Amino acid sequence: MPFVQTKDGVEIFYKDWGKGQPIVFSHGWPLSADDWDAQMMFFLNRGFRVVAHDRRGHGRSAQVADGHDMDHYADDLAAVVAHLDLKGAVHVGHSTGGGEVVHYLARHGEGRAVKAAIISAVPPLMVKTPANPGGLPKEVFDGYQAQLAANRAQLYRDIPAGPFYGFNRAGATAQEGVIENWWRQGMMGSAKAHYDGVVAFSQTDFTEDLKKITIPVLVMHSEDDQIVPYADAGPLSAKLLKNGTLKTYKGFPHGMPTTQAETINADLLAFIKA
């Protein structure tokens, strides 16, 4: 399997398919590059080069004890981009991956990138603070960590069966394959990486990162997102970006790249080609 070794000696697994303009995908917590199957197949078949990696401690990447923070996430993404010598890339991040993309562009510069899209993403800041009164209480994220430490397998069943894909909404039909695939991806990774990752995605403040980015960024968020509430995320990120465009969806779940792939893929393609 293809791996790149980071500066601190961590092996990061990646997929690299096709030729053409590169689209680089950053996945959400606690998943893997496999969560982008619907997007990678779609864009590969339209002449793009598609790249996705497993974040450290996730999927097939090394299960190291340390470095589960946004600085390392951004640096690991930079290592993949440099190893593959990607230029003119479009970066697409979902949920925690949206934070990774934003931090990567701010920390490593835009020299290899031309556009970005963040989907159901965690920026600017998820946790409630005096400066961010609309955020979620820290107790919410402490609860995730406690459940993960006590019974990760059950938590990773409950999240996709409920709020992640909106299967808990009245009239929704749960898709067992989607739920089981989420569980499979999550259980492939490291409990330590996922435990620390809760702090990374909830407590990192991306405000200054967003202000630094000058390339066009499409911010895609649903008003019915039960994981990253809309009002304190998508609209605020779009305002902080110098060249941000907000695309709002109604009734779509947090995991809309999977359940609403046809719509999300079409909107991404239109943005990339614009």
C-alpha positions in Angstrom: 0.0 0.0 0.0 1.2 3.5 -0.7 2.5 5.5 2.4 4.3 8.7 3.0 6.5 9.2 6.1 6.1 12.5 7.9 8.9 14.5 9.5 8.1 12.9 12.9 8.3 9.4 11.4 4.5 8.6 11.0 3.4 6.5 8.1 0.4 8.1 6.4 -1.7 5.9 4.0 -3.0 7.6 0.8 -4.9 6.8 -2.4 -3.9 8.4 -5.6 -6.0 7.7 -8.7 -6.0 9.0 -12.2 -4.5 12.0 -14.0 -5.5 15.6 -14.5 -6.1 18.4 -12.1 -5.8 17.0 -8.5 -8.6 17.1 -6.0 -7.4 16.3 -2.5 -10.0 15.0 0.0 -9.7 15.3 3.8 -12.1 13.1 5.8 -14.0 13.6 9.0 -13.7 12.1 12.5 -13.2 9.2 13.1 -13.3 7.9 9.5 -10.9 7.3 6.7 -10.2 8.0 3.0 -12.9 5.5 2.3 -15.6 8.0 3.3 -14.9 9.8 0.0 -15.7 6.8 -2.3 -18.7 8.5 -3.9 -16.7 11.6 -4.6 -13.5 9.9 -5.8 -15.3 7.7 -8.2 -17.3 10.6 -9.6 -14.4 12.9 -10.2 -12.1 10.2 -11.4 -14.6 9.4 -14.1 -14.6 13.0 -15.1 -10.9 13.3 -15.8 -9.5 14.4 -12.4 -6.7 13.0 -10.3 -8.2 12.2 -6.9 -6.2 11.9 -3.8 -7.3 11.0 -0.2 -5.3 10.0 2.8 -6.1 8.5 6.2 -5.3 10.9 9.0 -2.7 9.8 11.5 -4.3 7.2 13.8 -7.2 6.7 11.4 -7.8 4.0 8.9 -4.6 2.4 7.6 -2.2 5.1 8.8 0.1 4.4 11.8 -1.6 4.3 15.2 0.8 6.5 17.0 0.1 7.9 20.5 0.9 11.6 19.8 0.3 14.4 17.3 -3.5 14.2 17.2 -3.9 18.0 16.8 -4.6 20.4 13.9 -0.9 21.4 13.5 0.1 17.8 12.9 -3.1 17.1 10.7 -2.1 20.1 8.5 1.5 19.0 8.4 0.6 15.5 7.4 -1.6 16.8 4.6 1.3 18.9 3.4 3.6 15.9 3.5 1.1 14.0 1.2 0.8 17.0 -1.2 4.6 17.5 -1.3 5.3 13.7 -1.8 3.0 13.6 -4.8 4.2 17.0 -6.0 0.6 18.2 -6.5 0.1 21.6 -8.1 -3.1 23.5 -9.0 -5.0 21.4 -6.4 -8.5 21.7 -5.2 -8.8 20.8 -1.5 -12.1 19.4 -0.2 -12.6 18.7 3.5 -15.6 17.3 5.4 -16.3 18.1 9.0 -13.0 17.8 10.9 -11.4 17.5 7.4 -12.7 21.0 6.7 -10.7 22.3 9.6 -7.7 20.4 8.4 -8.0 22.0 5.0 -8.4 25.5 6.4 -5.4 25.1 8.8 -3.3 23.6 6.0 -3.9 26.5 3.7 -3.2 29.0 6.4 -0.1 27.2 7.8 1.5 26.0 4.6 0.3 28.6 2.1 -1.7 28.5 -1.1 1.2 27.9 -3.5 0.0 24.4 -4.5 -3.7 25.1 -4.3 -6.2 27.0 -6.5 -9.6 26.4 -4.7 -11.0 24.7 -1.7 -14.4 23.5 -0.4 -15.4 22.8 3.1 -18.5 20.6 3.8 -20.3 20.5 7.1 -17.1 21.7 8.5 -16.0 22.5 12.1 -14.6 26.1 11.6 -14.6 28.7 12.9 -14.9 27.1 16.4 -17.3 24.5 17.7 -17.0 24.8 21.5 -18.8 27.5 23.4 -16.6 30.3 24.8 -17.2 33.9 26.0 -16.1 35.0 22.5 -18.2 32.2 20.8 -21.5 32.2 22.7 -23.3 30.2 20.0 -21.0 27.2 20.3 -21.8 23.9 21.9 -21.0 23.4 25.6 -17.7 21.6 26.3 -19.7 19.0 28.2 -21.0 17.8 24.8 -17.5 16.9 23.7 -16.5 15.5 27.1 -19.5 13.2 26.7 -18.1 11.9 23.4 -14.8 11.2 25.0 -16.4 9.4 27.9 -18.5 7.2 25.7 -15.6 6.5 23.4 -13.4 5.4 26.3 -16.2 3.3 27.8 -17.6 1.5 24.7 -16.3 2.8 21.4 -18.0 0.1 19.4 -21.4 1.1 20.6 -20.8 4.8 20.2 -19.7 4.2 16.6 -23.0 2.4 15.9 -25.1 5.1 17.6 -23.6 8.1 15.8 -24.3 6.9 12.2 -27.6 5.3 13.0 -28.7 8.6 14.5 -27.6 12.2 14.0 -24.7 11.8 11.5 -26.9 10.8 8.6 -30.2 12.1 10.0 -31.6 8.6 10.3 -33.2 9.7 13.6 -35.4 12.2 11.7 -39.1 11.4 11.3 -39.7 9.5 8.1 -36.1 8.8 7.5 -35.1 5.3 6.3 -31.9 4.0 7.8 -29.4 2.5 5.4 -27.7 -0.4 7.1 -24.8 -0.5 4.7 -24.0 3.1 5.3 -24.2 2.7 9.1 -22.0 -0.4 9.0 -19.4 1.2 6.7 -19.2 4.2 9.2 -18.7 1.7 12.0 -16.1 -0.3 10.0 -14.0 2.9 9.2 -14.2 4.1 12.8 -13.1 0.8 14.3 -10.1 0.5 11.9 -8.6 3.5 13.7 -7.0 4.1 17.0 -9.1 4.9 20.2 -6.3 7.2 21.3 -6.3 9.2 18.1 -10.1 9.5 18.1 -10.1 10.5 21.8 -7.6 13.3 21.3 -9.3 14.2 18.0 -12.4 15.3 19.8 -10.4 18.1 21.4 -8.8 18.9 18.1 -12.0 19.4 16.2 -14.0 21.0 19.0 -11.5 23.4 20.6 -9.3 24.6 17.7 -10.2 28.2 16.8 -9.9 28.6 13.0 -10.8 32.3 12.9 -7.4 33.7 12.0 -6.8 30.8 9.6 -9.9 31.7 7.7 -8.9 35.3 7.4 -5.6 34.4 5.9 -7.0 32.4 2.9 -7.3 34.2 -0.4 -8.2 31.5 -2.9 -11.9 30.8 -3.6 -13.6 28.7 -1.0 -17.0 27.1 -1.2 -18.6 26.6 2.2 -21.3 23.9 2.0 -23.5 23.4 5.0 -27.0 22.2 5.8 -29.4 23.9 8.1 -30.3 20.5 9.5 -26.8 19.5 10.5 -27.0 17.8 13.9 -23.3 17.4 14.4 -21.9 20.8 13.5 -24.8 23.3 13.9 -25.3 25.5 10.9 -25.6 29.0 12.5 -22.3 28.9 14.3 -20.3 27.3 11.4 -21.0 27.8 7.7 -22.3 31.4 7.6 -19.5 32.6 10.0 -16.8 30.8 8.0 -18.0 32.3 4.8 -17.9 35.8 6.3 -14.4 35.4 7.6 -13.0 34.2 4.2 -11.8 36.8 1.8 -13.2 34.9 -1.2 -15.8 32.6 0.4 -19.2 31.5 -1.0 -21.9 30.0 1.2 -24.0 27.2 -0.2 -26.9 26.4 2.2 -28.9 23.2 2.0 -32.2 22.4 3.7 -32.9 19.0 5.2 -29.6 17.4 4.4 -27.6 15.6 7.2 -24.1 16.2 8.4 -23.0 13.2 6.3 -24.5 14.7 3.1 -21.5 13.8 0.9 -22.6 10.1 1.3 -26.4 10.3 1.5 -26.8 13.3 -0.9 -23.7 12.5 -3.1 -25.5 13.3 -6.4 -26.2 16.9 -5.3 -23.0 17.5 -3.5 -20.9 16.1 -6.4 -22.7 18.3 -8.9 -22.2 21.4 -6.8 -18.5 20.7 -6.3 -18.0 20.1 -10.0 -19.7 23.4 -10.9 -17.6 25.2 -8.4 -14.3 23.6 -9.6 -15.2 24.4 -13.2 -16.3 28.0 -12.6 
